[in-house]
Amino acid sequence: MPSKQILCECGCGKPAPISKYTSRRMGWVKGKPHRFILGHNGYVQSEETRRKISETLKGRIKSAETRKRLSESLKGKKAPWAINNKQLFKKGEHYNINTEFKKGQPSWNKGLKMSGMSDKHHSLETKEKMRLSSSGIKSSNWKGGISPLNKIIRRSLKYRTWREAIFERDNYTCQICGIKNQKGLGKTIELHADHIKPFSIFPELRYDVSNGQTLCIDCHKKTDTYGGKTRNL
């Protein structure tokens, strides 16, 4: 029996997709609807914002790869105007002279210089500055500071730098069972940077690299400090 259709929790009014497989990391269950449409999680857009995005995207030229993916996803479906007006566009016919491709006409962006940021990547420091410029009270989704301290710390640049240092030191290998991501394995291994001495009990050791170890999710769950087990210590 198919699952009951559920709308995306972001408030966009669109139906949430049905999961094709189970993912513990993402919280998906095969055959069950997602909570959010991909990319809608945690970001609620106002009607004014949606209108501005729509205006910005009008007339934007899509790449051949994007057009191909859109074509594949729409195969077998009738366009809204065809459904309502019983009219289908025919290949080779043009209903608007402004949209008709004219041979020999130069491209609209011919001679224009590319953006100075093309093919460039932001450093971690720059990414952190960008994040801070739209987080907290500066965010459009600010709700008065309801995020727990634990979440704030784990999203910080300092914590992410510590986590990456643990992975690099351990060569992205679980320190208990020795498993790591490699070709031919047939699956992706989820790795965690585990605090040997609990994160909540030893705040002074939270960013100490010697207090961290790389563990796969299965080995991490077997430790005495995984999840809420720390409360029982």
C-alpha positions as CSV (number, residue, x, y, z in Angstrom):
1,M,0.0,0.0,0.0
2,P,1.5,3.4,-1.0
3,S,2.3,5.8,1.8
4,K,-0.1,8.8,2.4
5,Q,1.1,11.9,0.6
6,I,2.7,14.4,3.0
7,L,3.6,18.0,2.2
8,C,7.1,19.4,2.6
9,E,7.5,20.8,6.2
10,C,9.1,24.0,4.9
11,G,5.7,25.3,4.0
12,C,6.2,25.4,0.2
13,G,3.0,23.5,-0.3
14,K,4.6,20.8,-2.5
15,P,4.4,17.1,-1.8
16,A,7.5,15.5,-0.1
17,P,9.1,12.8,-2.2
18,I,8.9,9.1,-1.2
19,S,12.2,7.6,-0.2
20,K,13.5,4.9,-2.6
21,Y,15.9,3.5,0.0
22,T,16.6,3.5,3.7
23,S,19.4,5.8,5.1
24,R,20.1,6.0,8.8
25,R,22.2,9.1,8.4
26,M,19.5,11.0,6.5
27,G,16.6,9.6,8.6
28,W,15.0,8.1,5.5
29,V,12.9,4.9,5.4
30,K,12.2,3.1,2.1
31,G,8.7,3.7,1.0
32,K,8.0,6.5,3.4
33,P,7.8,10.2,2.6
34,H,10.7,12.5,3.4
35,R,10.0,15.4,5.8
36,F,11.5,17.9,3.4
37,I,12.1,18.3,-0.4
38,L,15.8,18.2,-0.9
39,G,17.2,21.6,-0.2
40,H,14.1,22.9,1.7
41,N,15.3,21.6,5.1
42,G,15.6,24.4,7.6
43,Y,15.0,27.2,5.2
44,V,11.5,28.8,5.1
45,Q,11.1,31.3,2.3
46,S,8.5,34.1,2.3
47,E,6.3,34.8,-0.6
48,E,8.3,37.9,-1.4
49,T,11.5,35.9,-1.4
50,R,10.0,33.2,-3.8
51,R,8.8,36.0,-6.1
52,K,12.3,37.5,-6.3
53,I,13.9,34.1,-6.9
54,S,11.4,33.5,-9.7
55,E,12.1,36.9,-11.3
56,T,15.9,36.3,-11.1
57,L,15.6,32.9,-12.8
58,K,13.4,34.1,-15.7
59,G,15.3,33.9,-19.0
60,R,18.3,32.1,-17.5
61,I,19.8,29.7,-20.0
62,K,20.2,26.1,-18.8
63,S,23.2,23.9,-19.7
64,A,22.7,20.9,-22.1
65,E,23.1,18.6,-19.1
66,T,20.4,20.3,-17.1
67,R,18.0,20.3,-20.1
68,K,18.6,16.6,-20.6
69,R,17.9,15.9,-16.9
70,L,14.7,18.0,-17.1
71,S,13.7,16.2,-20.3
72,E,14.1,12.8,-18.7
73,S,12.1,13.8,-15.6
74,L,9.2,15.2,-17.6
75,K,8.9,12.3,-20.1
76,G,5.3,11.0,-20.2
77,K,3.9,14.1,-18.5
78,K,1.8,16.8,-20.2
79,A,2.6,20.4,-19.7
80,P,0.1,22.4,-17.6
81,W,-1.0,24.5,-20.5
82,A,-1.5,21.3,-22.6
83,I,-3.7,19.8,-19.9
84,N,-5.9,22.8,-19.3
85,N,-6.2,24.1,-22.9
86,K,-6.0,20.8,-24.8
87,Q,-3.1,22.2,-26.9
88,L,0.2,20.5,-27.5
89,F,3.3,22.2,-29.0
90,K,4.6,20.5,-32.1
91,K,8.2,20.0,-32.7
92,G,9.6,22.6,-35.0
93,E,6.8,25.1,-34.5
94,H,7.2,28.4,-32.7
95,Y,4.4,30.2,-30.9
96,N,6.5,33.2,-29.9
97,I,8.9,34.9,-32.4
98,N,10.9,36.2,-29.5
99,T,11.8,32.6,-28.5
100,E,12.5,31.4,-32.0
101,F,16.2,30.5,-32.5
102,K,17.7,32.4,-35.4
103,K,20.6,30.9,-37.2
104,G,23.7,33.1,-37.3
105,Q,22.5,35.2,-34.3
106,P,25.3,35.7,-31.8
107,S,25.0,34.4,-28.3
108,W,23.6,36.9,-25.7
109,N,26.8,36.5,-23.6
110,K,29.3,36.6,-26.4
111,G,32.3,38.9,-25.5
112,L,31.2,39.2,-21.8
113,K,33.8,38.5,-19.2
114,M,33.2,35.7,-16.7
115,S,32.8,36.5,-13.0
116,G,36.0,37.0,-11.1
117,M,34.9,34.1,-8.8
118,S,34.6,31.6,-11.6
119,D,36.6,28.3,-10.9
120,K,37.6,29.7,-7.4
121,H,37.0,28.0,-4.1
122,H,36.5,29.7,-0.7
123,S,38.9,29.0,2.2
124,L,37.5,27.6,5.5
125,E,38.0,31.1,7.0
126,T,36.0,32.7,4.2
127,K,33.2,30.1,4.5
128,E,33.0,30.8,8.2
129,K,32.7,34.6,7.6
130,M,30.0,33.9,5.1
131,R,28.2,31.6,7.5
132,L,28.4,34.1,10.4
133,S,27.0,36.9,8.1
134,S,23.7,35.1,7.7
135,S,23.5,33.1,11.0
136,G,22.0,33.8,14.4
137,I,20.1,37.1,14.7
138,K,21.2,38.0,11.1
139,S,19.3,35.0,9.7
140,S,15.9,35.4,8.0
141,N,14.8,32.3,10.0
142,W,15.9,33.7,13.4
143,K,13.5,32.5,16.1
144,G,15.0,34.1,19.2
145,G,17.9,31.7,19.8
146,I,16.4,28.2,20.3
147,S,19.3,26.2,19.0
148,P,21.0,24.2,21.9
149,L,24.6,25.0,22.8
150,N,25.8,21.5,21.7
151,K,24.5,22.1,18.1
152,I,26.1,25.6,18.0
153,I,29.5,24.2,19.1
154,R,29.5,21.2,16.6
155,R,28.7,23.6,13.7
156,S,31.5,25.9,14.5
157,L,34.7,26.3,12.4
158,K,36.9,25.3,15.4
159,Y,35.0,22.0,15.8
160,R,35.0,21.2,12.1
161,T,38.8,21.9,12.0
162,W,39.3,19.5,15.0
163,R,37.2,16.8,13.3
164,E,39.1,17.1,10.0
165,A,42.4,16.9,11.9
166,I,41.3,13.6,13.5
167,F,40.3,12.1,10.2
168,E,43.6,13.1,8.5
169,R,45.7,11.8,11.4
170,D,43.9,8.4,11.3
171,N,44.0,8.3,7.5
172,Y,40.2,8.1,7.4
173,T,40.3,4.6,9.0
174,C,38.2,3.3,11.9
175,Q,40.6,2.8,14.8
176,I,38.7,-0.3,16.1
177,C,37.8,-2.5,13.1
178,G,40.2,-0.9,10.6
179,I,37.6,-0.3,7.9
180,K,37.8,2.6,5.5
181,N,36.2,3.8,2.3
182,Q,37.8,2.3,-0.8
183,K,37.0,1.1,-4.3
184,G,35.4,-2.3,-4.6
185,L,33.9,-2.2,-1.1
186,G,30.4,-1.9,-2.4
187,K,29.2,0.6,0.2
188,T,30.0,3.9,1.7
189,I,31.4,3.9,5.3
190,E,30.1,6.6,7.6
191,L,33.0,7.9,9.8
192,H,32.7,9.8,13.0
193,A,35.2,11.8,15.0
194,D,34.7,10.4,18.5
195,H,35.7,12.1,21.8
196,I,37.6,9.5,23.9
197,K,36.8,11.5,27.0
198,P,33.1,12.6,26.7
199,F,32.4,15.9,25.0
200,S,29.9,17.0,27.7
201,I,32.0,16.0,30.8
202,F,35.4,17.3,29.6
203,P,34.8,20.7,27.9
204,E,38.5,21.6,28.1
205,L,39.3,18.6,25.9
206,R,36.7,19.2,23.2
207,Y,39.3,20.5,20.7
208,D,42.2,18.4,21.8
209,V,43.3,16.2,18.9
210,S,44.8,13.6,21.3
211,N,41.3,13.2,22.7
212,G,39.8,12.1,19.4
213,Q,39.6,9.0,17.3
214,T,38.1,8.0,14.0
215,L,35.4,5.4,14.3
216,C,32.9,3.9,11.8
217,I,29.3,4.4,12.9
218,D,28.9,0.7,13.9
219,C,31.9,0.8,16.2
220,H,30.9,4.2,17.5
221,K,27.5,2.9,18.6
222,K,29.3,0.2,20.7
223,T,31.2,2.7,22.8
224,D,30.1,3.8,26.3
225,T,29.9,7.5,25.2
226,Y,27.7,7.2,22.1
227,G,24.6,9.3,22.0
228,G,22.8,9.6,25.4
229,K,24.9,6.8,27.0
230,T,27.1,9.5,28.6
231,R,24.3,10.4,31.0
232,N,24.7,6.9,32.6
233,L,28.4,7.3,33.3
